[in-house]
Amino acid sequence: MDQEHIPGGAGGAGRRRFLAIATGAATAAGLGSAAGCANGESGATLKGKSAGKPSPATSGGPAGFDVKAENARPGHADWRVTKAGSARAIEGFTDKVSVLPGESFGLHVSTTAPRFTVSAYRMGWYGGARARLVWRSEALPGVRQPEHTVEAGTRMVRTRWPRTATVDTKGWPEGCYLLRLDAQGGEGQRFVPVTVRSAAAAGRTVIVNAVATWQAYNRWGGYGSYDGPSGAYASRSLSVTFDRPYDYDDGAGLFLVYEAPLVALAERLGIPLAYATTTDVARERRLLEGAAAVLSPGHDEYWSPEQRAHVTAARDAGSNIAILGANCCFRRIRLEPSELGPDRTVVCYKSSYEQDPGFKRGHPATVDFRSAPGADPESSLLGVIYDGYPVDAPYVVTNPGHWLFEGTGVKAGDSFAHLVGVEYDKVDTGFPTPRPIEILAHSPVVCEGRPSHQDTAYYTVPSGAGVFATGTMRWVEALDATGDGRSGANHGLDARSGALTTRVTENLLRAFAAGPAGRTHPAQDNVKAVYGGS
């Protein structure tokens, strides 16, 4: 967060560093084939061979993809990057953030190696392997693409890389994918994320990849939405584009830390799922119609007004909403086209909104939702509101009898070390707050010397929808927590935190998948009991 806007917040480089997390890795063996290669603007058209029989498209679940059948297929645990290589050994991006099953997308790759392969891994549970190899290309000719440029004024990093190949997704099931680029001779490996989205969400729980937030934190080329090469807030990009690789997590963006554990859990449970990105939700007004639930993952900060309106409309029509992170729906953005297609530029001027040509033309200011002009605090949708950064504090259970804690064995006052962080939310009735709202956990924190509290909360609305917010950014990360935490890895989260967050999330996903949760689990307002106010 920008310090000028948020109590307890922090700007630029300090806030960025907490996201710089690397993943472990393993390599994959060769499979598949490609249908020839070509240089030039159009590149090769890759149909290739799938690594197995196509998944059933419509069986089990409401009019959609069968998650149970897909996850019963053998997984491939060797999907990880183990040999990243040098900074520019190999990297790439797709010219579409998402595609429908069977659609194609362009792949833009730069490498110092003479040849490379592309492996498409669908991310899920797969008996704990967490991925299945769906397709792999033959070796393709490598080329080092031109250097990027930085746009004057907005400081947006631009690449104008010719398309390397066109990838055909025929036979690829819906879901979240990581393409792995493998440079010949072990020079390097990188991920490229892409979503094979669902055409409809009726009766299903929608996993929404927070791609606008991934891009805001992306500093590939030296600039992101928080700072530039100098590390200063004033040097930040005012617009960022999807027309470049991701620098975090070997090209995976924020997916592996803040989303993959949730995808794995939801797929393990076998509930009917649909898949989309934040740009899809913003663009397609009817996409969420009839959805059982909509899931926002661990870090989902940057929203367009259209996305917020469509999620709010879904809630008001009876779709449950789960916010499984903190600092959600905080920045108001505008999506604009790039040279490669629509909705590929994320505009967010923040405190410099008056300089924004779009604002001058009458578009909403790309500032924090709670800020003028056009203030619309996120709490009216989430129930909670962002309160600060950075914190590292125990998570304290307040309402152990709540149905979401069923099976956890927790008692009032039980605490879970390090589970609150690095950003947190709270219930604050000084902002618009839906009622009735229940606080499940009320954890004392001190944010840069300022005492406060983190809250996990649940509210219900007349449509019957339930809305749940964890109030901590570490919730999805904690789903994978094991051991005693003494190593200090993963913020020191331990198996107790892993067991708690997993069981609560299981209870949540099952209840939310069953229909409007407020009809069976109406919220019982306890704000006065917890805070002593109204």
VODREN-941931 format. One record per residue (C-alpha): residue in three letters; y, z, x. Coordinates in steps of 0.001 Angstrom, whole numbers, plus 500000, padded with zeros to 6 digits. Example, Ala and Ser with C-alpha at 12.3 -4.5 7.8 and 13.67 -1.06 7.14 Angstrom:
BEGIN
<"ALA",<495500,507800,512300>>
<"SER",<498940,507140,513670>>
This chain:
BEGIN
<"MET",<500000,500000,500000>>
<"ASP",<503563,499533,501077>>
<"GLN",<505083,502858,501951>>
<"GLU",<508349,501996,500205>>
<"HIS",<506586,501798,496834>>
<"ILE",<503862,504439,496823>>
<"PRO",<503940,508183,497477>>
<"GLY",<501460,508917,500204>>
<"GLY",<501065,505211,500879>>
<"ALA",<501045,503403,504192>>
<"GLY",<502138,499957,505185>>
<"GLY",<500828,497013,507164>>
<"ALA",<498605,497548,510132>>
<"GLY",<497565,501129,509423>>
<"ARG",<496281,500250,505993>>
<"ARG",<494608,497110,507225>>
<"ARG",<492561,498844,509894>>
<"PHE",<490413,500760,507425>>
<"LEU",<488955,497497,506209>>
<"ALA",<487889,496205,509617>>
<"ILE",<484187,496924,509209>>
<"ALA",<481405,494946,510837>>
<"THR",<477917,494420,509464>>
<"GLY",<474513,494515,511065>>
<"ALA",<472451,491374,511196>>
<"ALA",<469224,489436,511643>>
<"THR",<468472,485721,511990>>
<"ALA",<466566,483296,509797>>
<"ALA",<463868,480721,510515>>
<"GLY",<464338,477026,509728>>
<"LEU",<463693,475546,506291>>
<"GLY",<464916,472638,504214>>
<"SER",<466478,469297,504953>>
<"ALA",<469743,467408,504582>>
<"ALA",<470391,463940,503268>>
<"GLY",<472132,462503,506309>>
<"CYS",<475391,463171,508164>>
<"ALA",<478761,461494,508511>>
<"ASN",<482109,462211,510068>>
<"GLY",<485428,461699,508331>>
<"GLU",<487195,463020,505269>>
<"SER",<484247,462930,502900>>
<"GLY",<481653,464310,505325>>
<"ALA",<477924,464406,504683>>
<"THR",<476506,464843,501186>>
<"LEU",<473907,467603,501412>>
<"LYS",<471303,467744,498709>>
<"GLY",<468575,469136,500866>>
<"LYS",<465496,471017,499702>>
<"SER",<465429,474390,498065>>
<"ALA",<463498,477186,499753>>
<"GLY",<461171,477601,496788>>
<"LYS",<460861,476609,493145>>
<"PRO",<463982,476688,490979>>
<"SER",<464526,479904,489044>>
<"PRO",<464185,479899,485266>>
<"ALA",<467639,479254,483857>>
<"THR",<467177,480683,480399>>
<"SER",<464571,483339,479856>>
<"GLY",<464703,487056,479252>>
<"GLY",<468287,488248,478466>>
<"PRO",<470933,486970,476100>>
<"ALA",<471245,483226,476431>>
<"GLY",<471352,483267,480174>>
<"PHE",<469913,483643,483589>>
<"ASP",<466858,485911,484006>>
<"VAL",<467793,488493,486632>>
<"LYS",<464366,490172,486573>>
<"ALA",<462508,486921,487222>>
<"GLU",<464880,485978,490025>>
<"ASN",<464533,489323,491794>>
<"ALA",<460754,489212,491505>>
<"ARG",<460850,486301,493940>>
<"PRO",<460313,487013,497661>>
<"GLY",<463471,487958,499509>>
<"HIS",<464526,487115,503048>>
<"ALA",<465645,490158,505038>>
<"ASP",<466771,487998,507971>>
<"TRP",<469976,486864,506243>>
<"ARG",<472400,488905,508345>>
<"VAL",<474588,487724,511191>>
<"THR",<473162,489019,514475>>
<"LYS",<474874,486709,516970>>
<"ALA",<478472,486237,515918>>
<"GLY",<479426,484680,519218>>
<"SER",<482989,484123,520340>>
<"ALA",<485941,484165,517961>>
<"ARG",<485914,480431,517264>>
<"ALA",<482267,479626,517973>>
<"ILE",<481707,478615,514368>>
<"GLU",<483577,479306,511131>>
<"GLY",<484282,477671,507823>>
<"PHE",<485320,477805,504182>>
<"THR",<484526,476088,500902>>
<"ASP",<487014,474008,498920>>
<"LYS",<485981,475795,495692>>
<"VAL",<485817,479567,495329>>
<"SER",<483169,479140,492645>>
<"VAL",<481092,476387,491048>>
<"LEU",<478855,476101,488013>>
<"PRO",<475130,475651,488740>>
<"GLY",<474510,472074,489808>>
<"GLU",<478105,471347,490788>>
<"SER",<478974,470435,494356>>
<"PHE",<481577,471823,496722>>
<"GLY",<483074,470761,500008>>
<"LEU",<482326,472700,503175>>
<"HIS",<484889,472696,505992>>
<"VAL",<483448,473860,509326>>
<"SER",<484843,474147,512837>>
<"THR",<482533,474846,515768>>
<"THR",<482374,474520,519529>>
<"ALA",<478656,473673,519256>>
<"PRO",<477364,470085,519058>>
<"ARG",<475296,470828,515954>>
<"PHE",<474846,473554,513329>>
<"THR",<472892,474408,510187>>
<"VAL",<473905,475880,506829>>
<"SER",<471705,478414,505002>>
<"ALA",<472501,479471,501435>>
<"TYR",<471487,483049,500651>>
<"ARG",<471704,484366,497118>>
<"MET",<472613,488049,497312>>
<"GLY",<470749,490496,495089>>
<"TRP",<467989,493114,495296>>
<"TYR",<464739,491251,496085>>
<"GLY",<462679,494377,496718>>
<"GLY",<465276,495694,499130>>
<"ALA",<465638,492531,501213>>
<"ARG",<469051,492045,499522>>
<"ALA",<468997,488240,499744>>
<"ARG",<466893,485155,499074>>
<"LEU",<467152,481923,501033>>
<"VAL",<467766,479295,498360>>
<"TRP",<468539,476281,500532>>
<"ARG",<468975,475207,504145>>
<"SER",<470396,472031,505665>>
<"GLU",<469118,470051,508587>>
<"ALA",<471207,470151,511743>>
<"LEU",<474671,468687,511205>>
<"PRO",<477080,467348,513838>>
<"GLY",<479622,469943,514918>>
<"VAL",<483299,469339,515553>>
<"ARG",<486175,471532,516645>>
<"GLN",<488761,471241,513876>>
<"PRO",<492525,471052,514475>>
<"GLU",<494517,474233,515093>>
<"HIS",<496066,475904,512082>>
<"THR",<499776,475899,511370>>
<"VAL",<502041,478599,509899>>
<"GLU",<504316,477562,507058>>
<"ALA",<507982,478344,507595>>
<"GLY",<509429,480774,505093>>
<"THR",<506214,482128,503556>>
<"ARG",<504349,482466,506882>>
<"MET",<501232,481152,505148>>
<"VAL",<498477,480055,507506>>
<"ARG",<497374,476502,506754>>
<"THR",<494377,474514,507927>>
<"ARG",<494043,470835,507278>>
<"TRP",<490425,470512,508278>>
<"PRO",<488604,467400,507103>>
<"ARG",<485582,468096,504925>>
<"THR",<482446,468476,507012>>
<"ALA",<479911,468117,504215>>
<"THR",<479484,468095,500449>>
<"VAL",<476923,470625,499251>>
<"ASP",<474972,470005,496044>>
<"THR",<473955,473219,494224>>
<"LYS",<471308,471677,491977>>
<"GLY",<468585,474277,491529>>
<"TRP",<470729,477177,492751>>
<"PRO",<470645,480111,490330>>
<"GLU",<473838,481811,489193>>
<"GLY",<474960,484580,491512>>
<"CYS",<476880,485683,494591>>
<"TYR",<476116,483643,497713>>
<"LEU",<476711,483905,501412>>
<"LEU",<476329,480663,503314>>
<"ARG",<475377,481352,506908>>
<"LEU",<476539,478899,509543>>
<"ASP",<474322,478869,512649>>
<"ALA",<475671,477091,515715>>
<"GLN",<473036,475280,517744>>
<"GLY",<471808,477147,520792>>
<"GLY",<472872,480572,519532>>
<"GLU",<476583,480021,520246>>
<"GLY",<477514,481850,517070>>
<"GLN",<476971,482647,513391>>
<"ARG",<479379,483183,510503>>
<"PHE",<479283,483682,506750>>
<"VAL",<481076,481652,504102>>
<"PRO",<481073,483209,500600>>
<"VAL",<480822,481203,497387>>
<"THR",<479999,482165,493794>>
<"VAL",<477746,480148,491515>>
<"ARG",<479431,481291,488353>>
<"SER",<478169,481665,484813>>
<"ALA",<479425,479307,482117>>
<"ALA",<479466,482109,479522>>
<"ALA",<479198,485872,479453>>
<"ALA",<478185,486697,475867>>
<"GLY",<475832,489689,475808>>
<"ARG",<475916,490054,479573>>
<"THR",<477498,492331,482153>>
<"VAL",<479934,490327,484274>>
<"ILE",<480185,490976,488006>>
<"VAL",<483640,489800,489071>>
<"ASN",<484087,489026,492768>>
<"ALA",<487563,490240,493781>>
<"VAL",<488398,487128,495789>>
<"ALA",<492194,487429,495538>>
<"THR",<491977,490825,497240>>
<"TRP",<489627,489453,499894>>
<"GLN",<492218,486822,500675>>
<"ALA",<495174,489242,500755>>
<"TYR",<493434,491252,503467>>
<"ASN",<492371,488169,505387>>
<"ARG",<494243,487873,508687>>
<"TRP",<492565,484713,509929>>
<"GLY",<495208,482862,511885>>
<"GLY",<497107,486091,512578>>
<"TYR",<498743,486602,509178>>
<"GLY",<497787,488346,505944>>
<"SER",<499575,489942,503015>>
<"TYR",<500288,493124,504983>>
<"ASP",<501462,491991,508396>>
<"GLY",<501590,489239,510976>>
<"PRO",<500907,489149,514717>>
<"SER",<503644,491723,515394>>
<"GLY",<501964,494235,513082>>
<"ALA",<505198,494616,511124>>
<"TYR",<505417,494519,507339>>
<"ALA",<508342,492104,507571>>
<"SER",<506102,489563,509343>>
<"ARG",<503519,489438,506527>>
<"SER",<502574,486291,504629>>
<"LEU",<504272,485927,501265>>
<"SER",<501537,483518,500201>>
<"VAL",<497969,483246,501470>>
<"THR",<495453,480485,500929>>
<"PHE",<491716,480106,500415>>
<"ASP",<491913,477055,502698>>
<"ARG",<490842,479090,505747>>
<"PRO",<487878,481198,506881>>
<"TYR",<487708,484970,506397>>
<"ASP",<488027,487098,509503>>
<"TYR",<486444,490313,508173>>
<"ASP",<482714,490993,508375>>
<"ASP",<481819,487802,510215>>
<"GLY",<483398,485651,507525>>
<"ALA",<482093,487541,504466>>
<"GLY",<485518,488885,503518>>
<"LEU",<485274,492208,501658>>
<"PHE",<482045,491303,499855>>
<"LEU",<479500,493167,501971>>
<"VAL",<481273,496529,501938>>
<"TYR",<482801,496657,498471>>
<"GLU",<480558,494457,496323>>
<"ALA",<477076,493759,497719>>
<"PRO",<475705,497291,497071>>
<"LEU",<476793,497029,493427>>
<"VAL",<475225,493578,493054>>
<"ALA",<471968,494905,494517>>
<"LEU",<471868,497880,492147>>
<"ALA",<472723,495860,489035>>
<"GLU",<470071,493273,489875>>
<"ARG",<467481,495971,490641>>
<"LEU",<468028,497383,487144>>
<"GLY",<467372,493946,485672>>
<"ILE",<470165,494098,483109>>
<"PRO",<471457,490723,481878>>
<"LEU",<474195,489655,484286>>
<"ALA",<476857,486996,484549>>
<"TYR",<478905,486124,487638>>
<"ALA",<482539,485153,488058>>
<"THR",<485512,485553,490371>>
<"THR",<488977,486888,489657>>
<"THR",<490321,483331,489693>>
<"ASP",<487766,482271,487064>>
<"VAL",<488724,485180,484802>>
<"ALA",<492411,484260,485179>>
<"ARG",<491881,480565,484501>>
<"GLU",<489374,480678,481630>>
<"ARG",<490720,482553,478631>>
<"ARG",<487384,482600,476814>>
<"LEU",<485122,483377,479752>>
<"LEU",<484712,487069,478862>>
<"GLU",<484201,486503,475128>>
<"GLY",<481300,488607,473890>>
<"ALA",<480630,490189,477275>>
<"ALA",<478802,493502,477100>>
<"ALA",<480730,494765,480110>>
<"VAL",<483033,493660,482918>>
<"LEU",<482612,495177,486392>>
<"SER",<485472,495489,488879>>
<"PRO",<484041,496302,492338>>
<"GLY",<485139,498647,495119>>
<"HIS",<488461,497058,496061>>
<"ASP",<490114,494858,493451>>
<"GLU",<493838,495268,494041>>
<"TYR",<495403,491843,493430>>
<"TRP",<495477,490613,489816>>
<"SER",<497354,487844,488066>>
<"PRO",<498937,488586,484673>>
<"GLU",<496446,486143,483145>>
<"GLN",<493472,488042,484551>>
<"ARG",<494852,491324,483268>>
<"ALA",<495519,489869,479818>>
<"HIS",<492007,488436,479565>>
<"VAL",<490315,491681,480664>>
<"THR",<492480,493689,478255>>
<"ALA",<491587,491295,475431>>
<"ALA",<487901,491712,476263>>
<"ARG",<488273,495503,476058>>
<"ASP",<490053,495217,472723>>
<"ALA",<487226,493029,471427>>
<"GLY",<484571,495611,472383>>
<"SER",<483610,494755,475979>>
<"ASN",<483154,497797,478196>>
<"ILE",<485132,497865,481454>>
<"ALA",<484022,499580,484662>>
<"ILE",<486400,500108,487590>>
<"LEU",<484100,501010,490476>>
<"GLY",<486788,501521,493087>>
<"ALA",<490400,502627,493318>>
<"ASN",<493813,500962,493622>>
<"CYS",<492656,498362,491091>>
<"CYS",<495052,495963,489324>>
<"PHE",<497916,497166,491508>>
<"ARG",<499587,493982,492789>>
<"ARG",<500822,491313,490414>>
<"ILE",<500117,487873,491892>>
<"ARG",<500572,484249,490957>>
<"LEU",<497920,481623,491590>>
<"GLU",<499115,478213,492746>>
<"PRO",<497315,475087,493958>>
<"SER",<496754,474075,497549>>
<"GLU",<496101,470623,498906>>
<"LEU",<492410,471150,498141>>
<"GLY",<492669,472151,494496>>
<"PRO",<493969,474539,491820>>
<"ASP",<494254,478325,492161>>
<"ARG",<493824,478310,495937>>
<"THR",<497091,480001,496886>>
<"VAL",<497733,483697,496213>>
<"VAL",<501462,484379,495941>>
<"CYS",<502616,487991,496335>>
<"TYR",<506140,488574,497623>>
<"LYS",<506048,492345,496942>>
<"SER",<509425,493897,497755>>
<"SER",<510862,490457,498587>>
<"TYR",<510229,489093,495084>>
<"GLU",<513845,487959,494650>>
<"GLN",<513226,485348,497381>>
<"ASP",<510263,483879,495478>>
<"PRO",<511030,480356,494177>>
<"GLY",<508573,480976,491356>>
<"PHE",<510460,484074,490250>>
<"LYS",<513677,482084,490310>>
<"ARG",<512005,479555,487995>>
<"GLY",<511135,482301,485506>>
<"HIS",<507647,483422,486550>>
<"PRO",<506895,487176,486572>>
<"ALA",<507902,488965,489768>>
<"THR",<504995,489257,492207>>
<"VAL",<505550,492963,492786>>
<"ASP",<503424,496008,491963>>
<"PHE",<502563,496050,488257>>
<"ARG",<504292,499413,487850>>
<"SER",<507527,498233,489478>>
<"ALA",<510600,496574,487991>>
<"PRO",<511288,493936,486927>>
<"GLY",<508732,493783,484124>>
<"ALA",<507063,497113,484942>>
<"ASP",<503614,497391,483343>>
<"PRO",<501680,500249,485012>>
<"GLU",<497991,499589,485510>>
<"SER",<497046,502868,483822>>
<"SER",<497374,501298,480360>>
<"LEU",<494184,499365,481156>>
<"LEU",<492428,501577,483707>>
<"GLY",<493178,505029,482314>>
<"VAL",<493911,506179,485859>>
<"ILE",<496708,505211,488213>>
<"TYR",<496818,504732,491966>>
<"ASP",<498214,507806,493695>>
<"GLY",<498029,507316,497453>>
<"TYR",<496538,506503,500839>>
<"PRO",<495022,507714,503101>>
<"VAL",<492760,510575,502111>>
<"ASP",<489318,511802,503082>>
<"ALA",<488185,514573,500768>>
<"PRO",<485164,515990,498924>>
<"TYR",<484423,514721,495431>>
<"VAL",<484376,517707,493046>>
<"VAL",<482476,517643,489740>>
<"THR",<484450,519085,486820>>
<"ASN",<482477,518069,483726>>
<"PRO",<478762,518263,484677>>
<"GLY",<477557,517992,481073>>
<"HIS",<478986,514510,480668>>
<"TRP",<476411,511864,479790>>
<"LEU",<477203,509905,482941>>
<"PHE",<475957,512844,485054>>
<"GLU",<472607,512948,483234>>
<"GLY",<469766,513246,485715>>
<"THR",<471984,514169,488661>>
<"GLY",<471464,517930,488413>>
<"VAL",<475113,518584,489279>>
<"LYS",<476926,521804,488378>>
<"ALA",<480630,522476,487914>>
<"GLY",<482301,522720,491293>>
<"ASP",<479615,520802,493197>>
<"SER",<481248,518771,495946>>
<"PHE",<480252,515678,497908>>
<"ALA",<481833,515330,501337>>
<"HIS",<483978,512281,502141>>
<"LEU",<483350,510589,498789>>
<"VAL",<487064,510569,497939>>
<"GLY",<488845,508014,500095>>
<"VAL",<490447,506073,501515>>
<"GLU",<492579,505345,498468>>
<"TYR",<492344,507294,495225>>
<"ASP",<493471,507293,491595>>
<"LYS",<494243,510036,489113>>
<"VAL",<495050,510614,485447>>
<"ASP",<498827,510927,485156>>
<"THR",<500210,511097,481632>>
<"GLY",<503670,510379,483005>>
<"PHE",<502436,506775,482920>>
<"PRO",<500957,504990,479873>>
<"THR",<497515,506569,479432>>
<"PRO",<494981,505656,476732>>
<"ARG",<493669,508637,474781>>
<"PRO",<491184,510160,474276>>
<"ILE",<490311,510279,477967>>
<"GLU",<487764,512501,479702>>
<"ILE",<488019,513649,483302>>
<"LEU",<484594,513965,484916>>
<"ALA",<485637,514871,488459>>
<"HIS",<488929,516463,489554>>
<"SER",<489059,516606,493330>>
<"PRO",<491865,518291,495304>>
<"VAL",<493364,516032,497970>>
<"VAL",<496244,516223,500416>>
<"CYS",<497847,512844,501020>>
<"GLU",<500202,512840,504015>>
<"GLY",<501084,516457,503333>>
<"ARG",<501408,516038,499558>>
<"PRO",<498883,518010,497426>>
<"SER",<497389,516047,494561>>
<"HIS",<494083,515332,492795>>
<"GLN",<491645,512466,492468>>
<"ASP",<490123,511892,489025>>
<"THR",<487080,510082,487735>>
<"ALA",<487768,509288,484085>>
<"TYR",<486318,507686,480951>>
<"TYR",<488171,506668,477802>>
<"THR",<487305,504838,474608>>
<"VAL",<489305,502576,472275>>
<"PRO",<489076,501639,468567>>
<"SER",<487055,498465,469350>>
<"GLY",<484295,500757,470592>>
<"ALA",<484716,499756,474220>>
<"GLY",<484369,502374,476927>>
<"VAL",<486394,502204,480128>>
<"PHE",<485210,504048,483226>>
<"ALA",<487092,504437,486513>>
<"THR",<485639,506137,489591>>
<"GLY",<489064,506923,491084>>
<"THR",<487801,506481,494646>>
<"MET",<487450,503385,496785>>
<"ARG",<484259,504648,498455>>
<"TRP",<482079,504602,495349>>
<"VAL",<480356,501260,495957>>
<"GLU",<479979,501966,499684>>
<"ALA",<478324,505276,498808>>
<"LEU",<475587,503510,496830>>
<"ASP",<473975,502726,500197>>
<"ALA",<474610,506117,501836>>
<"THR",<471578,507705,503489>>
<"GLY",<470870,510472,505995>>
<"ASP",<472915,513600,506576>>
<"GLY",<476176,511889,507459>>
<"ARG",<476401,513534,510866>>
<"SER",<476520,510248,512736>>
<"GLY",<479979,509663,511277>>
<"ALA",<479020,506151,510200>>
<"ASN",<480136,504979,506765>>
<"HIS",<482839,507689,506684>>
<"GLY",<480180,510397,507003>>
<"LEU",<478826,509759,503494>>
<"ASP",<475350,511253,503133>>
<"ALA",<472250,510814,500979>>
<"ARG",<473535,513346,498402>>
<"SER",<476531,511108,497771>>
<"GLY",<474243,508087,497670>>
<"ALA",<471985,509713,495095>>
<"LEU",<474905,510870,492935>>
<"THR",<476761,507566,492836>>
<"THR",<473544,505610,492309>>
<"ARG",<472399,507691,489330>>
<"VAL",<475845,507761,487696>>
<"THR",<476172,503990,488164>>
<"GLU",<472687,503425,486733>>
<"ASN",<473588,505518,483672>>
<"LEU",<476831,503584,483340>>
<"LEU",<475339,500107,483686>>
<"ARG",<472538,500765,481229>>
<"ALA",<474859,502264,478610>>
<"PHE",<477506,499571,479061>>
<"ALA",<474906,496787,478830>>
<"ALA",<473749,498147,475449>>
<"GLY",<477050,497405,473698>>
<"PRO",<480357,499136,473007>>
<"ALA",<479812,502517,474649>>
<"GLY",<482442,504291,472593>>
<"ARG",<480267,504011,469500>>
<"THR",<477491,506094,471048>>
<"HIS",<479556,507979,473632>>
<"PRO",<483075,508562,472275>>
<"ALA",<485405,510160,474799>>
<"GLN",<486301,513835,474291>>
<"ASP",<489818,514344,475610>>
<"ASN",<490055,517140,478195>>
<"VAL",<493295,516367,480014>>
<"LYS",<494968,519558,478840>>
<"ALA",<491987,521662,479893>>
<"VAL",<491944,520097,483359>>
<"TYR",<495664,519799,484062>>
<"GLY",<497053,522481,481775>>
<"GLY",<499513,520027,480232>>
<"SER",<499540,517552,477389>>
